[in-house]
Amino acid sequence: MKQSEKASIFRIVTDLIKADSIIDTREIEKLDSIRERFAIKKEDEMLGFSYTFANAIRVLLESPKSLQCELAAIFNELAMSDNFCAREEALLLLTLRLCMSLDIKLECKAVSIETSSVNIDPTQILYVESNFDNDVNWEINEKFREIVAEVRLAGFDLVYLPKIAEHYRAISNTDFLKIAGFLYPNVSYERLKTVVQHMHNLSTSEFCKDQLAGKLGVREFSVVNPSLMIKIGDSFVGDKNIANFLLVELDKDVISSIRYILDLFSEYYHTSHLNYLREEKGRYIFTGFYKQIFDIYMVRKGIKSPVVIDVYRGHIRFSEADLKIEKLHRREKALYALFMLESASGGVNFSKPTTPNELARYTRRMTAVQEKYRLIYKKFGGEPQKAPDISKSEIRLPMIALIRKQLKALGDVLFHVDDYMIQRNMFGNYCINISPSLCCYCGVNANDIYRLSDSEEWQRISAL
């Protein structure tokens, strides 16, 4: 048997034993027999502690089917060795059965997510998809009350983001901002407004791609078919808290798929607790996914933010991340703003040609670029005639290097920070690789943010 398989067995066994937070001596006796049966040594155990639950399942799915069947029986025996199957153990057994059995009619997989920055409620089932599926969403909306009732009988709550968005929209903007400001007192008013707007326009596909895949870094959610996401437990990998989930793909007959999963779950565990969250006008539910979605948007990590040229306060800032580029002189700020403006038309090529005709065009182009730079430099409070000559590489390149250094310091917060940097593309043009929709400016009021493409003044500079 491979060491990776031994390590994976130990990871799963460890999570099963710890699932109910009770270590029974009978479980330890069973663990000793598993160690002996598979010749698991200390180094295998140490390797297992570095695996996530999802990684362990993936490794075992590559093993012979005979071994998978044997392990399924062993895992069941371990969970029942103390003559009781706790809810947490039942969820793990359900996942192992769905992922490792041949007779299951639904596609299933385990996913492990680092959740140091956000806590996920274990009693809620989230509907996920990376692209809107008309048939499945129609079915959920058509039979929503029936589906919710089925899920609650099993001790869960269904989280369907379009319904949560409806709940948020039922609260006035003024009240919502007051509540948000009370819950997150250290967050700027501008960022609160942005997050509240996201709450009003929650989309399952965007939430999966931008928040779960982008912010939390779980690549499985960048391309995921319509599925249920069920939390099955927590474990530690090294010093990181990891949340484990079961993903179950849905077909068009949504309620039958849900009943099938819940019936399998009830074979291991019968709940005596019915979940019910009361939604009423004037009530803001701050628990479960209602809280966690807000928390995820508030996490200062993987934020795809507009870049705002704020000449009134002399900043280049990222409005949704509550950040600005630090330690830059106006010459670098003006240069960055210039490339924001020029990137919409492909950037600036500083390569000097050799032929007379091309050289004449190059000179005219550089004169225009320098004039744009002077005007922007003036906006940041500089004297136009003292603006650096950015056509000279010995002046321009150190400025770009400093901008890159300061942006790199924001890499833990911004989503794909390299996209915000001035880079030379395959055509030799220097540009910033973000969408023009993220290139913005603000007026005297810092909260009034507009696209550069909508400004007559900035477009006049661009057209020089």
FIKOL-868875 format. One record per residue: residue in one letter; x, y, z of N, C-alpha, C in turn. Coordinates in steps of 0.001 Angstrom, whole numbers, padded with zeros to 6 digits, always signed. Layout:
// residues N
AXYZXYZXYZ...
//
This chain:
// residues 464
M+000842-001207+000000+000000+000000+000000+000875+001254+000000K+000482+002238-000802+001251+003473-000889+001166+004263+000421Q+002217+005052+000670+002207+005867+001875+001070+006892+001840S+000794+007445+000649-000284+008436+000527-001635+007830+000912E-001828+006528+000611-003086+005863+000970-003166+005659+002487K-002051+005272+003095-002023+005103+004556-002291+006440+005249A-001658+007490+004737-001853+008821+005312-003307+009273+005176S-003917+008956+004039-005305+009342+003797-006252+008590+004719I-005996+007307+004908-006820+006517+005840-006753+007124+007240F-005536+007469+007657-005371+008022+008998-006064+009373+009128R-006003+010220+008084-006690+011512+008116-008183+011327+008338I-008799+010411+007578-010242+010195+007677-010609+009595+009029V-009817+008626+009480-010060+008000+010783-009961+009039+011895T-008967+009897+011813-008796+010957+012822-010006+011873+012866D-010496+012294+011674-011654+013191+011634-012909+012513+012168L-013061+011213+011902-014219+010476+012416-014187+010391+013942I-013023+010106+014504-012902+009989+015959-013151+011326+016646K-012638+012409+016055-012761+013730+016673-014088+014424+016379A-014890+013869+015463-016070+014572+014955-017029+015006+016054D-017296+014121+017044-018274+014449+018081-017634+015062+019318S-016318+015374+019224-015566+015984+020339-015498+015077+021566I-015727+013775+021369-015610+012792+022448-014694+011668+021978I-013661+011379+022757-012755+010276+022431-013114+009099+023328D-013681+008069+022736-014077+006874+023470-012953+005840+023410T-012723+005117+024514-011646+004107+024525-011866+003033+023466R-013132+002744+023152-013420+001744+022109-012982+002245+020729E-013073+003570+020519-012587+004144+019262-011071+004024+019161I-010372+004210+020270-008915+004084+020271-008506+002645+020013E-009246+001687+020584-008968+000265+020320-009154-000045+018836K-010204+000513+018246-010448+000311+016815-009339+000967+015987L-008880+002134+016444-007780+002819+015753-006522+001951+015753D-006234+001305+016888-005047+000434+016972-005153-000719+015981S-006351-001272+015831-006519-002389+014888-006365-001923+013442I-006783-000676+013154-006615-000114+011806-005133+000123+011521R-004411+000652+012514-002962+000833+012359-002299-000506+012013E-002673-001535+012735-002065-002852+012521-002482-003426+011169R-003777-003299+010824-004283-003879+009561-003575-003290+008342F-003284-001970+008362-002689-001323+007197-001229-000915+007405A-000627-001403+008487+000791-001129+008789+001094+000365+008753I+000227+001142+009425+000390+002600+009460+001434+002965+010505K+002487+003629+010072+003572+004034+010958+003447+005513+011327K+004317+005942+012238+004264+007321+012724+004437+008326+011592E+005340+008026+010648+005562+008959+009541+004335+009053+008627D+003563+007958+008535+002323+007990+007758+001295+008890+008446E+001255+008786+009770+000332+009621+010536+000679+011102+010389M+001968+011417+010472+002384+012807+010343+002027+013357+008972L+002192+012533+007927+001809+012953+006580+000304+013164+006504G-000454+012273+007165-001907+012386+007173-002393+013689+007781F-001680+014180+008810-002064+015439+009432-001884+016628+008498S-001092+016463+007428-000899+017548+006461-001934+017503+005334Y-002744+016432+005287-003790+016291+004270-005084+016934+004760T-005858+017471+003822-007232+017841+004145-008112+016602+003949F-009316+016665+004506-010267+015563+004351-010547+015313+002868A-010711+016409+002096-010989+016277+000661-009812+015636-000076N-008584+016033+000278-007408+015423-000352-007350+013938-000073A-007657+013556+001173-007614+012150+001562-008600+011324+000732I-009805+011853+000541-010794+011128-000273-010316+011003-001712R-009738+012079-002259-009245+012029-003646-008175+010954-003816V-007285+010848-002827-006244+009818-002897-006869+008423-002892L-007830+008192-001993-008428+006862-001866-009300+006499-003065L-009826+007503-003764-010614+007217-004973-009748+006679-006109E-008426+006850-005986-007496+006289-006976-007065+004870-006609S-007441+004415-005427-007050+003070-004975-007989+002016-005567P-007624+000731-005491-008498-000334-006019-009880-000304-005373K-010904-000674-006154-012272-000649-005656-012454-001584-004471S-011726-002694-004469-011839-003635-003348-011408-002971-002042L-010341-002152-002110-009875-001451-000922-010899-000410-000495Q-011504+000296-001466-012495+001307-001129-013685+000697-000398C-014138-000492-000864-015262-001170-000211-014895-001599+001208E-013678-002118+001361-013209-002535+002684-013148-001336+003632L-012623-000209+003120-012496+000975+003957-013856+001538+004356A-014819+001506+003439-016160+002001+003758-016734+001246+004947A-016539-000076+004962-017032-000900+006079-016280-000570+007373I-014964-000373+007259-014146-000060+008442-014535+001288+009032F-014751+002275+008162-015136+003604+008648-016477+003547+009380N-017416+002760+008871-018709+002595+009533-018554+001937+010896E-017707+000904+010946-017469+000203+012216-016843+001148+013240L-015921+001988+012781-015266+002932+013684-016280+003921+014260A-017133+004484+013396-018115+005467+013855-019095+004855+014845M-019381+003555+014707-020350+002894+015574-019698+002137+016715S-018377+002238+016853-017670+001454+017877-018077+001831+019294D-018593+003073+019488-019066+003482+020814-020584+003361+020920N-021174+002628+019943-022614+002342+019921-023480+003596+019757F-022898+004631+019161-023661+005852+018924-023062+006596+017739C-023930+007054+016840-023463+007828+015686-023942+009265+015848A-023018+010154+016168-023355+011572+016334-023634+012204+014973R-024285+013351+015005-024625+014054+013762-023386+014331+012927E-022296+014767+013582-021066+015092+012869-020468+013855+012207E-020549+012716+012907-020060+011463+012321-020945+011034+011149A-022245+011223+011312-023182+010843+010255-022913+011600+008962L-022586+012892+009084-022294+013694+007892-021022+013214+007197L-020012+012854+007974-018783+012317+007380-019050+010982+006701L-019829+010112+007367-020152+008806+006768-020974+008975+005496L-021904+009937+005513-022690+010222+004309-021776+010619+003160T-020810+011480+003434-019877+011943+002404-019032+010788+001867L-018514+009973+002772-017690+008833+002347-018508+007878+001484R-019753+007658+001881-020616+006743+001108-020917+007315-000275L-021246+008609-000322-021589+009214-001612-020385+009288-002547C-019209+009530-001994-018014+009702-002832-017368+008379-003226M-017508+007344-002381-016755+006110-002596-017611+004923-003034S-018915+005118-003171-019778+004010-003585-020066+004069-005075L-020266+002893-005666-020521+002813-007101-022003+002937-007436D-022860+002671-006447-024303+002617-006722-025020+003939-006461I-024258+005022-006305-024866+006327-006052-025196+006995-007388K-026411+007548-007480-026867+008076-008770-026546+009562-008966L-025909+010207-007985-025576+011614-008107-024062+011813-008061E-023581+012836-008783-022158+013182-008727-021876+013924-007425C-020872+013443-006689-020564+014047-005394-019055+014207-005228K-018660+015189-004452-017243+015356-004123-017117+016075-002787A-015966+015872-002138-015664+016582-000894-014780+017780-001224V-015003+018871-000514-014219+020090-000695-013795+020576+000681S-012531+020967+000809-012017+021510+002066-011600+022960+001863I-012020+023842+002788-011788+025277+002661-011163+025803+003943E-010102+026594+003800-009563+027259+004977-010542+028351+005401T-010959+028307+006659-011971+029262+007126-011487+030050+008338S-010209+030398+008328-009670+031179+009442-010366+032525+009567S-010828+033082+008431-011395+034425+008438-012918+034450+008474V-013565+033285+008358-015028+033259+008375-015494+031900+008882N-016525+031922+009714-017062+030683+010273-018328+030298+009521I-018403+029039+009071-019547+028576+008291-020457+027744+009189D-021749+028079+009214-022714+027387+010056-022907+025941+009576P-022879+024959+010501-022967+023548+010098-024375+023069+009807T-025389+023898+010046-026762+023418+009849-027398+023953+008569Q-026604+024566+007718-027191+025169+006529-026628+024578+005240I-027507+024439+004282-027166+023887+002972-027253+025023+001963L-026167+025274+001273-026101+026380+000307-026230+025857-001113Y-027103+026486-001882-027176+026166-003315-026079+026931-004042V-025277+026229-004862-024175+026860-005591-024241+026510-007072E-023726+027420-007888-023563+027199-009328-022644+028303-009842S-021811+027986-010839-020935+029015-011396-021554+029691-012612N-022566+029058-013197-023318+029654-014304-024794+029400-014073F-025597+030410-014340-027030+030294-014060-027659+029168-014865D-028313+028241-014151-029032+027142-014789-030518+027434-014704N-031134+027707-015821-032524+028135-015847-033467+027065-015308D-033245+025796-015713-034155+024717-015310-034119+024476-013810V-032913+024385-013257-032783+024093-011825-033317+025258-010994N-032993+026496-011371-033478+027650-010616-034990+027791-010718W-035544+027485-011864-037006+027516-012013-037635+026502-011065E-037051+025312-011002-037581+024257-010138-037509+024652-008664I-036386+025265-008270-036243+025690-006868-037277+026758-006528N-037449+027744-007393-038434+028800-007135-039857+028256-007122E-040144+027334-008021-041484+026770-008127-041857+025956-006885K-040896+025239-006319-041181+024332-005192-040411+024748-003934F-040160+026041-003805-039286+026503-002730-039800+026126-001338R-041083+026363-001074-041628+026069+000250-041546+024575+000565E-041808+023751-000422-041744+022303-000226-040309+021851+000053I-039362+022414-000709-037949+022062-000514-037477+022488+000866V-037815+023723+001253-037419+024235+002570-037967+023349+003680A-039217+022917+003539-039837+022061+004560-039090+020730+004685E-038744+020125+003556-038001+018858+003569-036656+019013+004275V-035963+020083+003931-034627+020316+004485-034708+020580+005991R-035709+021343+006427-035838+021660+007851-036181+020430+008685L-036936+019510+008128-037264+018280+008851-036010+017477+009176A-034956+017647+008362-033694+016946+008603-032738+017764+009469G-033207+018939+009954-032387+019752+010845-031494+020751+010143F-031809+021059+008883-031006+022010+008112-031865+023195+007685D-031215+024228+007192-031888+025329+006501-031300+025438+005108L-032169+025618+004114-031696+025829+002747-031333+027292+002565V-030164+027542+002010-029727+028905+001723-029723+029093+000203Y-030685+029858-000268-030809+030145-001703-030627+031652-001851L-029497+032061-002405-029084+033466-002375-030096+034446-002961P-030793+034124-004064-031795+035085-004560-032870+035404-003514K-033225+034419-002673-034218+034668-001627-033635+035546-000520I-032349+035330-000220-031698+036171+000788-031606+037612+000289A-031321+037778-001019-031272+039126-001598-032633+039817-001452E-033718+039057-001638-035055+039616-001448-035234+040107-000009H-034738+039321+000926-034837+039701+002340-034070+040994+002610Y-032870+041106+002055-032070+042318+002240-032745+043527+001599R-033318+043333+000417-033948+044461-000286-035198+044950+000440A-035769+044097+001295-036967+044494+002039-036629+045490+003145I-035338+045635+003459-034890+046594+004469-034461+047871+003754S-034898+049009+004225-034539+050264+003565-033025+050466+003623N-032504+051201+002621-031060+051480+002580-030586+052159+003857T-031369+053108+004346-030978+053845+005555-030854+052908+006752D-031870+052057+006939-031841+051120+008066-030737+050091+007900F-030563+049611+006669-029550+048594+006408-028149+049137+006718L-027894+050376+006306-026581+050972+006570-026363+051203+008066K-027433+051563+008787-027318+051727+010235-026975+050399+010899I-027651+049328+010462-027397+047994+011021-025976+047555+010701A-025583+047742+009436-024237+047337+009020-023168+048123+009777G-023404+049429+009957-022453+050247+010703-022344+049820+012155F-023460+049371+012737-023463+048869+014115-022682+047560+014221L-022857+046681+013226-022200+045367+013262-020723+045431+012897Y-020359+046388+012034-018968+046509+011581-018502+047951+011794P-018269+048344+013047-017959+049755+013351-016638+050243+012779N-015723+049330+012457-014405+049753+011960-014345+049868+010447V-015442+049601+009766-015481+049640+008298-015960+051009+007837S-015306+051546+006813-015668+052878+006326-017084+052888+005745Y-017701+054056+005791-019062+054220+005254-019107+053858+003768E-018057+054240+003044-017995+053960+001600-018016+052459+001337R-017233+051707+002128-017194+050244+001941-018501+049603+002364L-019107+050117+003425-020408+049597+003851-021440+049756+002737K-021440+050920+002082-022377+051151+000978-022178+050138-000132T-020905+049845-000437-020594+048880-001499-021088+047490-001129V-020831+047075+000103-021238+045735+000532-022759+045620+000572V-023430+046655+001054-024895+046649+001075-025444+046501-000336Q-024813+047179-001289-025244+047057-002690-025067+045622-003183H-023943+044983-002789-023739+043575-003146-024845+042705-002552M-025235+042986-001318-026278+042192-000667-027612+042303-001402H-027892+043493-001903-029144+043707-002634-029158+042976-003970N-027981+042731-004521-027894+042142-005866-027204+040780-005852L-027384+040040-004758-026730+038734-004644-027066+037831-005820S-026038+037274-006405-026188+036308-007495-025389+035065-007124T-026010+033909-007235-025328+032664-006861-024057+032469-007666S-024125+032679-008982-022957+032433-009832-021822+033404-009518E-022143+034679-009333-021106+035665-009003-020527+035406-007616F-021380+035010-006671-020901+034699-005326-019917+033534-005365C-020220+032514-006157-019329+031352-006263-017993+031741-006885K-018037+032491-007985-016799+032804-008701-015982+033887-008001D-016652+034943-007518-015914+036072-006940-015565+035867-005475Q-016472+035257-004700-016241+035138-003264-015648+033774-002880L-016324+032673-003253-015829+031352-002859-014562+030983-003621A-014564+031197-004943-013368+030868-005725-012319+031964-005619G-012733+033224-005780-011770+034329-005795-011246+034685-004434K-012151+034970-003488-011721+035472-002183-011223+034357-001274L-011977+033235-001198-011567+032136-000321-010616+031163-001012G-010405+031344-002326-009396+030565-003039-009742+029112-003280V-011037+028789-003385-011452+027396-003612-011769+027229-005095R-010805+026682-005826-010915+026655-007290-012118+025852-007769E-012596+024889-006965-013743+024074-007390-014967+024914-007714F-015069+026107-007090-016267+026913-007286-016173+027846-008494S-015024+027878-009167-014933+028686-010388-015702+028014-011525V-015784+026692-011477-016609+025934-012431-017324+024846-011642V-018568+025107-011274-019335+024128-010499-020753+024045-011052N-021214+022835-011300-022584+022622-011764-023558+022895-010620P-024847+023077-010919-025829+023291-009852-025704+022198-008786S-025440+022605-007560-025144+021636-006496-025606+022151-005145L-025709+021211-004211-025895+021548-002812-024554+021475-002116M-024269+022458-001279-023023+022514-000519-023372+022334+000952I-022954+021193+001527-023326+020832+002892-022078+020767+003751K-022053+021507+004846-020900+021436+005740-020927+020124+006501I-019793+019414+006512-019743+018101+007163-018806+018077+008365G-018125+019192+008635-017274+019216+009816-016062+020104+009650D-015279+020190+010711-014046+020984+010732-012874+020090+011111S-011705+020479+010669-010489+019776+011085-009322+020750+011014F-008247+020399+011698-007041+021211+011654-006018+020545+010735V-005461+021340+009821-004356+020882+008977-003198+021815+009297G-002203+021288+010005-001173+022147+010549-001813+023032+011604D-001661+024339+011467-002277+025261+012425-003471+025980+011820K-003964+025471+010679-005076+026127+010001-006384+025384+010246N-007436+026176+010488-008766+025590+010652-009381+025375+009272I-009734+024136+008986-010270+023773+007669-011707+023294+007827A-012606+023859+007034-013996+023405+007011-014171+022441+005841N-014838+021334+006080-015048+020306+005060-016497+020322+004595F-016686+020179+003296-018020+020259+002708-018256+019104+001740L-019516+018769+001610-019959+017818+000601-020665+018595-000501L-020255+018380-001752-020925+018970-002908-021709+017882-003631V-023009+018071-003771-023875+017095-004432-024532+017767-005621E-024233+017270-006820-024834+017852-008024-026326+017540-008084L-027104+018519-008555-028540+018369-008693-028917+018165-010150D-029932+017343-010379-030500+017296-011726-031754+018166-011733K-032524+018114-012801-033679+019006-012924-034765+018689-011898D-034825+017434-011456-035794+017039-010433-035177+017309-009069V-035143+018587-008690-034401+019025-007506-034904+018365-006240I-036204+018342-006033-036730+017846-004759-036461+016357-004580S-036463+015596-005670-036148+014161-005570-034692+013963-005176S-033800+014781-005745-032377+014697-005399-032159+015019-003927I-032848+016057-003442-032698+016450-002042-033222+015355-001118R-034376+014784-001448-034936+013700-000628-033997+012499-000592Y-033383+012208-001723-032463+011070-001808-031300+011248-000831I-030717+012455-000812-029595+012751+000084-030033+012696+001542L-031171+013312+001839-031629+013362+003222-032058+011988+003725D-032579+011151+002844-032925+009781+003238-031678+008988+003601L-030600+009168+002825-029338+008494+003149-028810+008984+004497F-028906+010284+004721-028450+010857+005985-029230+010280+007165S-030545+010102+006969-031391+009604+008063-031086+008147+008404E-030407+007418+007530-029995+006053+007853-028944+006039+008956Y-028208+007145+009075-027177+007238+010103-027642+008031+011325Y-028545+008988+011086-028860+009915+012171-030277+010450+012011H-031039+010471+013114-032379+011057+013123-032343+012307+013991T-032664+013434+013391-032589+014687+014135-033808+014895+015022S-033586+015514+016164-034691+015895+017042-034831+017411+017077H-034027+018084+016216-034013+019549+016193-034474+020029+014826L-035488+020880+014833-035975+021445+013576-035454+022874+013447N-034794+023158+012333-034275+024514+012117-035371+025402+011542Y-035415+026624+012047-036373+027567+011477-035921+028981+011757L-035666+029739+010727-035310+031155+010844-036519+031981+010413R-037038+032799+011322-038223+033595+011011-037822+034870+010296E-038351+035047+009098-038120+036268+008340-039377+037139+008426E-039226+038330+008935-040340+039263+009012-039859+040651+008641K-040812+041502+008234-040471+042876+007905-039906+043570+009144G-038794+044279+008955-038184+044989+010062-037252+044142+010903R-037102+042863+010561-036187+041981+011308-034991+041672+010415Y-033794+041917+010929-032583+041560+010189-031981+040325+010846I-031942+039233+010123-031404+037982+010669-029886+038039+010592F-029242+037950+011753-027782+038010+011789-027238+036718+012382T-027514+035626+011687-027003+034326+012082-026881+033472+010833G-026187+032354+010953-026054+031461+009813-025486+032155+008593F-025998+031790+007422-025462+032355+006192-025834+033818+006015Y-026885+034280+006679-027208+035707+006619-026025+036519+007161K-025400+036012+008203-024216+036661+008761-022975+036327+007948Q-022844+035047+007571-021604+034600+006941-021382+035221+005565I-022458+035446+004807-022316+036099+003504-021784+037517+003703F-022349+038206+004687-021859+039538+005018-020385+039470+005414D-020044+038501+006269-018664+038350+006722-017708+038097+005565I-018133+037268+004613-017272+036942+003469-016992+038199+002648Y-018033+039004+002420-017820+040246+001671-016934+041214+002442M-016974+041155+003788-016175+042048+004607-014723+041595+004735V-014444+040333+004422-013073+039828+004541-012146+040634+003642R-011058+041146+004220-010110+041950+003438-009124+041018+002756K-009624+040292+001769-008799+039332+001038-009474+039057-000295G-008671+039014-001366-009210+038680-002681-010285+039632-003162I-010126+040938-002875-011152+041915-003254-010874+042457-004654K-011865+042347-005512-011765+042921-006862-012331+044330-006785S-011444+045310-006662-011878+046680-006376-011622+047621-007540P-012486+048611-007722-012170+049698-008646-010953+050472-008152V-010194+051058-009090-009079+051941-008743-009582+053367-008953V-009477+054180-007912-010055+055526-007952-008942+056574-007935I-008919+057434-008958-008010+058585-008977-008668+059691-008170D-008078+060015-007039-008653+061019-006141-007688+062210-006072V-007792+063120-007049-006850+064232-007119-007110+065280-006028Y-008332+065315-005506-008650+066302-004465-007947+065989-003152R-007732+064707-002897-007027+064308-001678-005641+063750-001980G-005282+063735-003283-003946+063319-003699-003675+061833-003538H-004708+060995-003789-004539+059562-003587-004877+058770-004850I-004286+057592-004954-004785+056524-005820-005280+055467-004845R-006564+055198-004858-007102+054299-003838-007986+053206-004439F-008254+052184-003618-009083+051044-004007-010334+051102-003131S-011429+051583-003708-012606+051969-002932-013231+050804-002163E-013278+049610-002755-013942+048497-002079-013041+047804-001077A-011757+048128-001088-010816+047475-000176-010354+048389+000949D-010842+049632+000967-010403+050609+001984-008886+050738+001998L-008277+050808+000817-006825+050889+000698-006439+052014-000246K-005206+052502-000090-004633+053400-001084-003173+053008-001287I-002615+053386-002432-001206+053088-002690-000377+054074-001882E+000428+053532-000978+001193+054375-000062+002571+054728-000637K+003192+055745-000013+004589+056101-000231+004932+056391-001683L+004008+057055-002377+004265+057496-003750+004236+059023-003801H+005133+059597-004619+005114+061032-004894+004073+061266-005985R+003707+062535-006165+002728+062844-007212+003199+062393-008594R+004534+062316-008797+005006+061910-010130+004593+060455-010425E+004689+059560-009398+004269+058165-009603+002744+058053-009684K+002040+058828-008864+000581+058786-008905+000059+059238-010273A+000671+060298-010795+000266+060792-012117+000584+059771-013199L+001725+059078-013049+002099+058058-014037+001101+056902-014007Y+000729+056471-012805-000231+055375-012695-001580+055786-013287A-002001+057003-013002-003265+057500-013556-003205+057570-015076L-002046+057969-015610-001880+058017-017063-002085+056634-017684F-001465+055612-017075-001602+054266-017630-003018+053720-017450M-003703+054128-016385-005116+053753-016259-005906+054281-017443L-005605+055539-017812-006309+056182-018918-005938+055551-020255E-004640+055308-020459-004149+054813-021739-004432+053328-021963S-004613+052564-020885-004818+051120-021027-006100+050787-021773A-007091+051689-021692-008356+051457-022397-008152+051369-023905S-007064+052017-024416-006783+051971-025860-005531+051149-026168G-005128+050279-025233-004027+049356-025523-002716+049677-024852G-002603+050825-024160-001373+051163-023457-000434+052039-024264V+000800+052166-023770+001800+053044-024388+003044+052233-024740N+003493+052402-025962+004714+051721-026409+005847+052748-026468F+006897+052511-025669+008015+053459-025594+009210+053041-026465S+009053+051939-027207+010171+051456-028029+010451+052418-029174K+011693+052831-029297+012071+053826-030294+012369+053138-031628P+011681+053546-032736+011925+052921-034042+013221+053466-034674T+013585+052873-035801+014849+053256-036460+014631+054018-037761T+013513+053783-038449+013300+054458-039741+012822+055885-039523P+013165+056823-040425+012823+058255-040256+011325+058499-040114N+010504+057839-040982+009059+058069-040931+008464+057610-039595E+008885+056406-039177+008376+055877-037915+008884+056708-036741L+010104+057215-036865+010677+058035-035802+009898+059339-035631A+009451+059916-036742+008669+061150-036685+007328+060906-035980R+006679+059770-036315+005406+059431-035657+005624+059173-034169Y+006734+058480-033868+007066+058174-032470+007246+059473-031666T+007936+060440-032260+008189+061717-031575+006882+062446-031292R+005979+062440-032286+004672+063089-032078+003881+062375-030981R+003965+061034-031010+003231+060254-030004+003779+060516-028605M+005103+060560-028464+005708+060801-027154+005405+062213-026647T+005338+063155-027577+004996+064532-027191+003577+064582-026615A+002666+063837-027279+001273+063799-026801+001178+063103-025448V+001910+061987-025292+001895+061252-024020+002446+062123-022891Q+003543+062837-023186+004129+063703-022167+003175+064831-021779E+002449+065351-022757+001486+066419-022468+000351+065892-021582K-000116+064690-021848-001149+064074-020995-000623+063929-019571Y+000620+063473-019479+001223+063270-018164+001324+064589-017408R+001710+065669-018109+001830+066981-017467+000482+067450-016906L-000587+067236-017690-001917+067661-017246-002363+066889-016000I-002071+065593-015987-002442+064775-014823-001559+065152-013628Y-000281+065397-013894+000658+065818-012840+000160+067116-012194K-000366+068007-013012-000915+069270-012507-002129+069007-011624K-002954+068029-012006-004136+067694-011209-003744+067244-009801F-002589+066607-009687-002116+066141-008379-001347+067242-007625G-001382+068465-008146-000791+069588-007433+000605+069974-007873G+001106+069382-008965+002447+069698-009442+002456+070798-010483E+003635+071375-010709+003797+072373-011767+004097+071635-013067P+003278+071838-014105+003411+071063-015347+004814+071089-015935Q+005472+072255-015898+006797+072370-016506+007860+071574-015748K+007522+071171-014503+008473+070396-013714+008170+068898-013728A+007206+068496-014529+006861+067067-014623+008023+066287-015215P+008391+065124-014658+009489+064306-015201+009227+063913-016652D+010292+063713-017411+010195+063295-018812+010088+061773-018839I+008858+061263-018979+008646+059813-018878+009040+059069-020150S+009435+059804-021203+009920+059113-022403+011305+058510-022154K+011992+058992-021127+013332+058484-020795+013207+057297-019840S+013751+056158-020269+013607+054933-019487+014253+055040-018116E+015372+055793-018028+016060+055912-016739+015228+056709-015715I+014248+057431-016193+013323+058145-015296+012053+057313-015063R+011553+056771-016157+010266+056062-016114+010340+054726-015353L+011336+053918-015624+011399+052562-015066+011517+052531-013541P+012343+053391-012910+012350+053399-011434+010995+053783-010843M+010273+054659-011526+008940+055041-011047+007985+053852-011111I+008041+053114-012217+007194+051923-012365+007566+050875-011311A+008857+050722-011057+009322+049742-010065+008799+050090-008672L+008783+051372-008331+008284+051789-007023+006780+051522-006911I+006053+051806-007987+004610+051544-007985+004353+050049-007782R+005116+049216-008486+004971+047753-008362+005242+047311-006923K+006270+047873-006322+006631+047495-004949+005490+047817-003981Q+004913+048999-004131+003846+049399-003216+002563+048595-003456L+002301+048253-004718+001132+047420-005018+001319+045994-004492K+002534+045497-004588+002819+044136-004121+002492+043992-002637A+002660+045069-001883+002354+045039-000448+000860+044848-000195L+000032+045068-001221-001416+044907-001092-001895+043560-001617G-000956+042672-001934-001279+041403-002573-002184+040498-001765D-002140+040606-000424-002990+039755+000410-004445+040215+000400V-004682+041449-000032-006036+041998+000007-006679+042024-001378L-005925+042478-002384-006489+042623-003727-006521+041285-004466F-007552+041090-005262-007703+039895-006085-006810+040022-007322H-005863+039090-007484-004911+039108-008608-004217+040461-008698V-003409+040765-007689-002776+042083-007618-001920+042382-008845D-001393+041354-009511-000588+041580-010719-001375+042313-011795D-002694+042102-011827-003514+042774-012836-003533+044288-012635Y-003276+044740-011415-003295+046173-011110-001944+046843-011392M-000938+046056-011726+000403+046605-011931+000622+047052-013376I+001521+048021-013542+001913+048449-014887+002870+047396-015433Q+002467+046769-016533+003280+045697-017092+003390+045874-018604R+004451+045306-019140+004644+045348-020591+004041+044089-021195N+003106+044266-022138+002446+043091-022708+003207+042538-023905M+002616+041543-024550+003285+040833-025646+003539+041736-026858F+002837+042862-026929+003020+043793-028048+004033+044896-027717G+004590+044830-026517+005554+045844-026094+004926+047074-025497N+003594+047045-025273+002895+048194-024703+002846+048100-023178Y+003078+049223-022515+002920+049278-021065+001456+049600-020759C+000837+048768-019907-000567+048991-019583-000915+048322-018256I-002132+048567-017790-002660+047939-016576-003766+046990-017009N-003670+045744-016576-004548+044702-017102-005834+044551-016291I-006566+045641-016119-007872+045555-015480-008923+046115-016423S-010155+045733-016190-011251+046197-017033-011406+047707-016922P-011706+048396-018037-011963+049851-017980-013051+050217-016975S-013955+049268-016688-015029+049547-015731-014499+049715-014307L-013263+049241-014059-012656+049388-012734-011757+050618-012640C-011609+051357-013743-010775+052569-013760-011677+053778-013510C-011543+054354-012325-012500+055377-011893-011809+056639-011364Y-012617+057659-011118-012155+058889-010472-013267+059358-009543C-012946+060274-008657-013998+060824-007797-013927+062342-007818G-015029+062953-007429-015103+064407-007400-014720+064951-006037V-015247+066109-005715-014956+066739-004425-015432+065842-003287N-016587+065218-003467-017090+064249-002493-016435+062898-002777A-015709+062377-001809-014958+061129-002000-015865+059948-002302N-017151+060044-001923-018074+058933-002151-018678+058938-003553D-018492+060036-004289-019028+060135-005658-017988+059590-006637I-018143+058329-007000-017159+057634-007843-017763+057369-009217Y-016999+057704-010268-017469+057548-011639-016376+056882-012481R-016774+056301-013575-015801+055698-014500-015059+056792-015271L-013780+056562-015526-013008+057506-016343-013637+057685-017716S-014198+056594-018232-014781+056647-019583-016022+057538-019643D-016594+057875-018464-017792+058727-018437-017460+060201-018191S-016165+060525-018075-015764+061892-017767-015315+062629-019022E-015956+063732-019333-015545+064524-020487-014134+065072-020292E-013818+065492-019074-012507+066073-018794-011393+065040-018991W-011560+063849-018404-010519+062825-018541-010439+062305-019975Q-011567+062262-020677-011536+061793-022058-010896+062825-022988R-010991+064110-022631-010295+065118-023415-008792+064942-023281I-008333+064635-022076-006897+064356-021892-006502+063142-022700S-007312+062107-022644-007005+060876-023369-006917+061095-024881A-007712+062036-025398-007794+062248-026845-006665+063118-027402L-005804+063667-026550-004741+064537-027039-003810+063811-028010
//
